[in-house]
Every structure is written in structure tokens, then in C-alpha cells.
Amino acid sequence: MLIHPNFNPVALSLGPLAVRWYGLTYLFAFVCFIALARLRARQRPELGWNAESIADLLFYGMLGVIIGARLGEVLFFMPDYYLAHPAKMLAVWEGGMSFHGGFLGVLLAMWFYARQHGRSFWEITDFIAPMAPLGLAAGRIGNFINGELWGRPMDEPLMPWAMIYPNVDDIPRHPSQLYQACGEGLLLFVLLWWFSSRPRPPRAVSGFFLAGYGLLRFIAEYFRTPDPGIFSSLGLGLTTAQWLCVPMFLVGIGILTHTCVIRHS
């Protein structure tokens, strides 16, 4: 059995300035995006991306993910808390960033980018999808360092990686943040990078991401202590995050099926 180390959330202090590990994981995600996007542009020159267009894409994406992720947390998962503590809505350094909100924010940002630069929306999402999972993995490591989004109590028999979170209780739990970092992060990255390494029909890579993330996150929720959220009362024993993953998975499967039909017709 393991004990969560209760990391200091502040990685570095410079006078009144505190650099938090959670912020550094976001910085790592953005750096990974730049590096992988440039590598992908070199491997697939026919896609027509260069360093300048990638930098512009990252700028739009950063705004979309940060604003969207915070709004998603406020609106989807903890509306009552933030209504009672409105000043906390801006405290992004304390954690509390919803993937689904960030995802919608990025989609909106990519739509704006497409209009501004004369590219198709799906061309952009097909390009960025393979880079996204490593950023998701970094975010889950940030959750683990913060000691937040801990797992459900682990049933008997206990596994060697069962973890106690002293800031929560003394019950052995699943380290669900690490499960998600490995699943919707590393595993999805490997699969998407492989899938996108060859020419695919338009929208196929985006569909693969939607279906893959939707499925992996849906499964991970069975090991994670669920957030209350606005959809938790809909029934079937599903969490708010699982309800949000259902349309992602179905749309992803629909896109993949449609592209396969077109390809073979």
C-alpha cells in the first residue's frame, strides 16, 4: 500500500511570485504540443503546416483550453460552489479544470482560427488531435501532485498500488489520476500517433480521438470518485463526466463509420 506524498503545490517561490506544479504541467503540455506539431509537420509536409502557423494555432488553442476548461468546471461540475464563492472562479492555479469544457473551448477556438486563416475546421482538428493526449497526461499528473480528483475506495483484495490520501481519509483508494494519465494520456497518444502516421480520410483522426477519449474516460470514471456535476441525477449510475463522454464516443464512432463508408464506396 502506498501513501500519497502530499506534495507542496508550489514548485518554486520567487519573492511574492509562486510557481505551482499545476501551472508547470500546463506549460509542459504546450511545449509538447509545439514539439510534436513541428515533428508531425515535417513527417507530413503535404498537410501544409509550418512553425509560424503552428505558433498561431497554439495561441488560439491556449485561450480556448484555459477559458473553456475553467468555465466547464464552473458550469458542469461545481456551479453551486462557485456561485457561493465567485472570486474563486479565477483561481485556476488551485486546480479545477474540466476536460470537457476545455474541449469545447478548443473547438470554438479552432473554428475561429479556421475562419481567420482560410482552412477547414476538420483539417485543423485532424492535425491537432494526435498532440492532445500528452497534454491530458500532464494535466492528470498535475491533479496527482495536487492530491485532487482521487480514486474510489479499492475493494478487497487490495492491490500493491492502492493509495491512501492523507488529506482525504485513511481508506486505500485507486490512484485514478495515474490511471487517466496512462489511459487517456499515454495510451491514446500512442494509438492516435500511429493512426495518423498515414494519410486518412478527412475527419477520421478527429473521430478516432473522440471515440478513444470518450471510451477511455468513461471506463476511468469507474475508478475515480465522481464529481457531483449537473448530470449526476440522470440515472443509470453514470457520473456527469460519463454522460458527457457518451456523445463524444457516439459522434466519434459515427465519424469513423461514415469515413470508412465513403472510402470504400
DRENMIGU-348112 format. One line per field, with one value per residue (C-alpha): residue in three letters; x, y, z; residue number from 1. Coordinates in Angstrom, 2 decimals. Layout:
DRENMIGU-348112
pado: (ala, ...)
u: (X, ...)
v: (Y, ...)
w: (Z, ...)
zake: (NUM, ...)
***
This chain:
DRENMIGU-348112
pado: (met, leu, ile, his, pro, asn, phe, asn, pro, val, ala, leu, ser, leu, gly, pro, leu, ala, val, arg, trp, tyr, gly, leu, thr, tyr, leu, phe, ala, phe, val, cys, phe, ile, ala, leu, ala, arg, leu, arg, ala, arg, gln, arg, pro, glu, leu, gly, trp, asn, ala, glu, ser, ile, ala, asp, leu, leu, phe, tyr, gly, met, leu, gly, val, ile, ile, gly, ala, arg, leu, gly, glu, val, leu, phe, phe, met, pro, asp, tyr, tyr, leu, ala, his, pro, ala, lys, met, leu, ala, val, trp, glu, gly, gly, met, ser, phe, his, gly, gly, phe, leu, gly, val, leu, leu, ala, met, trp, phe, tyr, ala, arg, gln, his, gly, arg, ser, phe, trp, glu, ile, thr, asp, phe, ile, ala, pro, met, ala, pro, leu, gly, leu, ala, ala, gly, arg, ile, gly, asn, phe, ile, asn, gly, glu, leu, trp, gly, arg, pro, met, asp, glu, pro, leu, met, pro, trp, ala, met, ile, tyr, pro, asn, val, asp, asp, ile, pro, arg, his, pro, ser, gln, leu, tyr, gln, ala, cys, gly, glu, gly, leu, leu, leu, phe, val, leu, leu, trp, trp, phe, ser, ser, arg, pro, arg, pro, pro, arg, ala, val, ser, gly, phe, phe, leu, ala, gly, tyr, gly, leu, leu, arg, phe, ile, ala, glu, tyr, phe, arg, thr, pro, asp, pro, gly, ile, phe, ser, ser, leu, gly, leu, gly, leu, thr, thr, ala, gln, trp, leu, cys, val, pro, met, phe, leu, val, gly, ile, gly, ile, leu, thr, his, thr, cys, val, ile, arg, his, ser)
u: (0.00, 1.23, 0.81, 0.29, 3.29, 1.18, 3.40, 3.83, 1.74, 4.26, 7.24, 9.23, 8.84, 10.45, 9.52, 5.75, 5.63, 4.70, 5.16, 2.84, 3.33, -0.15, 0.83, 4.06, 2.14, 0.20, 3.46, 4.81, 1.66, 2.09, 5.79, 4.94, 2.32, 4.84, 7.47, 5.06, 3.29, 6.59, 7.58, 4.23, 4.56, 7.95, 6.68, 3.56, 4.60, 1.54, -0.56, 0.85, 1.82, 4.93, 6.41, 4.54, 1.12, 1.73, 2.56, -0.66, -2.60, -1.15, -2.13, -5.75, -5.68, -4.25, -7.02, -9.65, -8.41, -7.81, -11.03, -13.13, -11.71, -12.40, -15.90, -16.60, -15.60, -17.79, -20.84, -20.75, -19.31, -19.39, -21.92, -23.23, -19.75, -18.67, -22.00, -21.29, -17.59, -17.49, -13.95, -12.69, -13.71, -10.42, -8.19, -7.07, -3.76, -5.68, -6.79, -10.31, -10.16, -12.77, -11.60, -15.00, -15.13, -11.58, -12.50, -15.45, -13.28, -10.65, -13.28, -14.59, -11.04, -10.25, -13.43, -12.26, -8.79, -10.26, -12.28, -9.29, -6.81, -8.95, -8.59, -11.29, -12.30, -11.74, -8.33, -7.27, -8.78, -7.26, -3.87, -4.04, -5.77, -2.60, -0.84, -3.64, -3.26, 0.20, -1.18, -4.01, -1.46, 0.44, -2.76, -3.52, -0.03, -0.83, -4.01, -1.96, 0.56, -2.29, -3.82, -7.17, -9.62, -8.64, -9.98, -12.78, -12.08, -10.34, -12.25, -10.63, -8.22, -6.05, -3.64, 0.01, -0.63, -3.57, -3.01, -4.05, -4.61, -3.96, -5.71, -8.89, -9.05, -7.21, -9.05, -6.97, -8.06, -7.37, -4.77, -7.20, -5.20, -2.39, -4.85, -6.09, -2.58, -1.76, -5.10, -6.49, -2.95, -0.15, -2.18, -4.39, -1.32, 0.37, -2.77, -3.51, 0.07, 0.09, -3.34, -2.43, 1.01, -0.54, -2.98, -6.54, -9.88, -10.85, -12.34, -11.08, -8.33, -10.76, -13.28, -10.65, -9.81, -13.46, -14.21, -10.94, -11.14, -14.84, -14.33, -11.19, -12.59, -15.90, -14.01, -11.72, -14.74, -15.48, -12.21, -12.45, -14.51, -17.17, -17.73, -21.37, -21.92, -25.15, -25.90, -25.28, -29.00, -29.86, -29.64, -28.16, -25.39, -23.39, -21.40, -21.60, -18.31, -19.64, -22.77, -20.55, -18.43, -21.38, -21.98, -18.22, -17.95, -21.08, -20.08, -16.56, -17.88, -20.30, -17.48, -15.26, -18.10, -19.01, -15.42, -14.99, -18.18, -17.03, -13.56, -14.87, -17.73)
v: (0.00, 3.49, 6.85, 9.96, 12.24, 15.39, 17.37, 21.07, 22.52, 25.35, 24.24, 27.46, 30.74, 33.95, 36.61, 37.16, 35.02, 31.37, 28.94, 25.98, 22.45, 22.55, 25.53, 23.82, 20.80, 23.14, 24.70, 21.20, 20.40, 23.49, 22.77, 19.18, 20.46, 22.70, 19.95, 17.26, 19.59, 20.53, 16.87, 15.98, 18.86, 17.53, 13.97, 15.03, 18.10, 17.67, 18.92, 22.41, 23.44, 25.42, 26.89, 30.18, 28.62, 26.16, 29.03, 30.83, 27.60, 27.17, 30.73, 30.12, 26.72, 28.08, 30.63, 28.02, 25.37, 27.65, 29.65, 26.65, 24.30, 26.75, 27.57, 23.85, 23.24, 26.13, 25.25, 21.43, 20.25, 22.83, 25.55, 25.78, 26.20, 28.90, 30.70, 30.92, 31.81, 33.82, 35.13, 31.54, 31.31, 32.94, 30.85, 28.45, 27.84, 25.91, 23.32, 22.66, 22.49, 20.44, 18.48, 18.67, 22.45, 22.77, 20.54, 22.73, 25.83, 24.42, 23.51, 27.08, 28.47, 26.21, 27.38, 30.98, 30.01, 28.28, 31.37, 33.68, 31.58, 30.04, 26.42, 23.84, 23.07, 19.31, 19.85, 21.63, 19.16, 16.23, 17.90, 18.76, 15.61, 13.43, 16.07, 16.47, 13.26, 14.08, 17.38, 15.46, 13.15, 16.17, 17.60, 14.35, 14.36, 17.88, 16.52, 13.82, 16.34, 18.50, 15.45, 16.12, 14.00, 10.95, 7.48, 5.44, 3.14, -0.01, -3.22, -6.29, -7.73, -4.63, -4.15, -3.18, 0.25, 1.07, 4.58, 6.45, 10.19, 11.66, 14.88, 12.85, 9.89, 6.68, 4.49, 2.78, 4.17, 3.82, 6.37, 7.30, 10.33, 7.98, 5.62, 8.52, 9.75, 6.30, 5.66, 8.81, 10.21, 7.85, 5.01, 7.33, 9.25, 6.09, 4.92, 8.31, 8.91, 5.51, 6.06, 9.50, 8.46, 7.52, 9.51, 9.08, 10.35, 13.82, 13.77, 10.23, 11.28, 13.59, 10.77, 8.42, 10.93, 11.45, 7.72, 6.85, 9.54, 9.01, 5.29, 5.56, 8.36, 6.52, 3.49, 5.59, 7.12, 3.75, 4.10, 7.82, 9.43, 11.15, 14.88, 15.72, 17.66, 18.77, 15.43, 13.10, 12.79, 11.48, 7.89, 4.61, 5.01, 7.24, 10.28, 13.70, 13.03, 9.73, 11.41, 13.96, 11.14, 9.29, 11.82, 12.09, 8.34, 8.10, 11.05, 9.61, 6.19, 7.88, 9.86, 6.80, 4.73, 7.50, 7.98, 4.23, 4.08, 6.97, 5.48, 2.14, 3.45)
w: (0.00, -0.88, 0.84, -1.25, -0.57, -0.10, -2.42, -1.88, -4.75, -5.09, -7.16, -6.85, -4.97, -6.18, -3.66, -3.93, -7.09, -6.59, -9.47, -8.98, -10.26, -11.80, -13.91, -14.92, -16.20, -18.50, -19.66, -20.35, -22.34, -24.52, -25.12, -26.08, -28.49, -30.26, -30.47, -31.68, -34.11, -35.75, -35.94, -37.49, -39.96, -41.07, -41.36, -43.27, -45.35, -47.57, -44.63, -45.18, -41.64, -40.66, -37.48, -37.82, -38.39, -35.53, -33.16, -34.17, -33.68, -30.19, -29.23, -30.19, -28.51, -25.25, -24.95, -25.77, -23.36, -20.36, -20.65, -21.66, -19.04, -16.24, -17.46, -17.82, -14.20, -13.06, -15.17, -15.44, -12.14, -9.32, -10.13, -6.55, -5.07, -7.49, -7.17, -3.44, -3.99, -7.24, -6.58, -6.79, -10.44, -11.45, -9.15, -11.89, -10.07, -7.43, -9.99, -11.15, -14.95, -16.79, -19.82, -21.46, -21.03, -22.36, -25.28, -26.23, -25.78, -28.13, -30.73, -30.66, -30.87, -33.85, -35.57, -35.19, -36.42, -39.46, -40.37, -39.89, -41.88, -44.61, -43.52, -42.98, -39.41, -39.80, -41.39, -38.20, -35.74, -37.63, -37.29, -33.57, -32.28, -32.04, -29.91, -27.36, -25.26, -23.91, -22.64, -20.98, -19.33, -17.99, -16.55, -14.72, -13.23, -12.02, -10.40, -8.70, -7.35, -6.04, -4.34, -6.04, -8.05, -6.01, -6.73, -5.27, -2.31, -3.51, -2.90, -1.43, -2.23, -2.13, -4.99, -4.29, -5.81, -3.51, -2.21, 0.90, 0.51, 3.99, 3.02, 2.41, 4.81, 5.67, 3.15, 0.41, -2.93, -6.64, -7.83, -10.58, -11.70, -12.74, -14.43, -16.52, -17.28, -18.65, -20.42, -21.98, -21.96, -22.97, -24.50, -26.53, -27.68, -28.98, -30.77, -32.32, -33.41, -35.11, -36.68, -38.04, -39.33, -42.69, -44.83, -43.59, -44.89, -43.65, -40.11, -39.41, -36.98, -35.18, -34.97, -33.57, -30.85, -29.92, -29.73, -27.99, -25.34, -24.76, -24.16, -22.00, -19.83, -19.44, -18.10, -15.87, -14.12, -12.50, -10.56, -9.77, -7.04, -9.15, -9.08, -8.35, -11.56, -13.17, -14.87, -11.93, -11.25, -14.72, -13.55, -14.82, -12.21, -14.54, -13.48, -15.10, -16.90, -18.25, -19.56, -21.30, -22.76, -24.29, -27.11, -27.69, -28.23, -30.38, -32.58, -32.92, -33.96, -36.35, -37.98, -38.32, -39.79, -42.23, -43.40, -43.90, -45.99, -48.15, -48.56, -49.76, -51.89)
zake: (1, 2, 3, 4, 5, 6, 7, 8, 9, 10, 11, 12, 13, 14, 15, 16, 17, 18, 19, 20, 21, 22, 23, 24, 25, 26, 27, 28, 29, 30, 31, 32, 33, 34, 35, 36, 37, 38, 39, 40, 41, 42, 43, 44, 45, 46, 47, 48, 49, 50, 51, 52, 53, 54, 55, 56, 57, 58, 59, 60, 61, 62, 63, 64, 65, 66, 67, 68, 69, 70, 71, 72, 73, 74, 75, 76, 77, 78, 79, 80, 81, 82, 83, 84, 85, 86, 87, 88, 89, 90, 91, 92, 93, 94, 95, 96, 97, 98, 99, 100, 101, 102, 103, 104, 105, 106, 107, 108, 109, 110, 111, 112, 113, 114, 115, 116, 117, 118, 119, 120, 121, 122, 123, 124, 125, 126, 127, 128, 129, 130, 131, 132, 133, 134, 135, 136, 137, 138, 139, 140, 141, 142, 143, 144, 145, 146, 147, 148, 149, 150, 151, 152, 153, 154, 155, 156, 157, 158, 159, 160, 161, 162, 163, 164, 165, 166, 167, 168, 169, 170, 171, 172, 173, 174, 175, 176, 177, 178, 179, 180, 181, 182, 183, 184, 185, 186, 187, 188, 189, 190, 191, 192, 193, 194, 195, 196, 197, 198, 199, 200, 201, 202, 203, 204, 205, 206, 207, 208, 209, 210, 211, 212, 213, 214, 215, 216, 217, 218, 219, 220, 221, 222, 223, 224, 225, 226, 227, 228, 229, 230, 231, 232, 233, 234, 235, 236, 237, 238, 239, 240, 241, 242, 243, 244, 245, 246, 247, 248, 249, 250, 251, 252, 253, 254, 255, 256, 257, 258, 259, 260, 261, 262, 263, 264, 265)
***
